Amino acid sequence: MNRRRLKDRIAGYSMFILTISSLLLVVAMGIGLYLKAAPILEEHSLWDLLSASEWKPMKNQFGFFPFLMGTLWVSALALIIAIPISLLTAIYLTEYAHSMVRRFVYPFLDILAGLPSVIYGVWGMLLIVPWVANVAAPWVGRNTTGYTVMACGIVLGVTVIPLLVSLFIEIFSNVSHELREATFALGATRWQTTKHVVLRKTAPGIIAAIVLAASRVMGETIAVIMVCGNLAIVPGSLLDACYPIPALIANNYGEMLSMPLYESALMFAAFILFFVVLVFNLFSRLVLKKVKTD
């Protein structure tokens, strides 16, 4: 008996240590990025870095505002595209679709979720970019190369759809079949059951899935580089080029040693992305707590 208790205590302490280690890893990453970014913060004020629009490292000008706005534009568009499609697809597959349809679609979704992001980037270059340049832009009287916020948002939205659909399906499947049957017995239609029972009961899980998708979108790199245009400008419309923060880091990291403060500037960009994702996740936890309380 004592031996069993000892093993149980060891297992508990081991899992506790691993849990604390994972939390400390996040703290260590944040501290490391901040220390690497400290030199540029000593030379330029935080407000100047975040509000300036000039990006000329050779002239010691590091304005991150275009990159922040590019990240926000692209992430917002991708989520606007992905969330409704993913949510309705998951509702159809779990509540309406025949079992034969589900058996065919589920493996297909797994394949899409497992594709490397570079495949989506190539697809965007071959199909979405020409469509934006030759169809969408002329339709509104604009000329563009197609490497725009719209193309980037569409590609990122498609990239994250398989992940969101899989998460939503898993969340909806956890609602008990007996609960659905009880609402049907009371005379509710299938849509009323979905709306008032399934969606309401799974609201915290839906929010968590959206937060995970948002973090994935804001951190995506390869697909973004291939279709965003890589111009350090503040987008004024969906048909303007953009330069999200992940693309900035990936494109310029190899050149940092030849320019003063370049490494620190890129580390500051990484710290911004880290901080934004962290704050976004903490805010989502507060929302989840509020939803569960209500």
Secondary structure as UniProt FT lines:
FT   HELIX           2..43
FT   HELIX           46..51
FT   STRAND          55..56
FT   HELIX           57..59
FT   STRAND          61..62
FT   HELIX           65..91
FT   HELIX           92..96
FT   HELIX           99..114
FT   HELIX           117..123
FT   HELIX           124..128
FT   HELIX           129..131
FT   HELIX           132..136
FT   HELIX           137..139
FT   TURN            140..141
FT   HELIX           149..173
FT   HELIX           177..185
FT   TURN            186..187
FT   HELIX           190..193
FT   HELIX           194..198
FT   HELIX           199..201
FT   HELIX           203..219
FT   HELIX           222..227
FT   TURN            238..239
FT   HELIX           245..252
FT   HELIX           253..258
FT   TURN            260..261
FT   HELIX           262..293
//
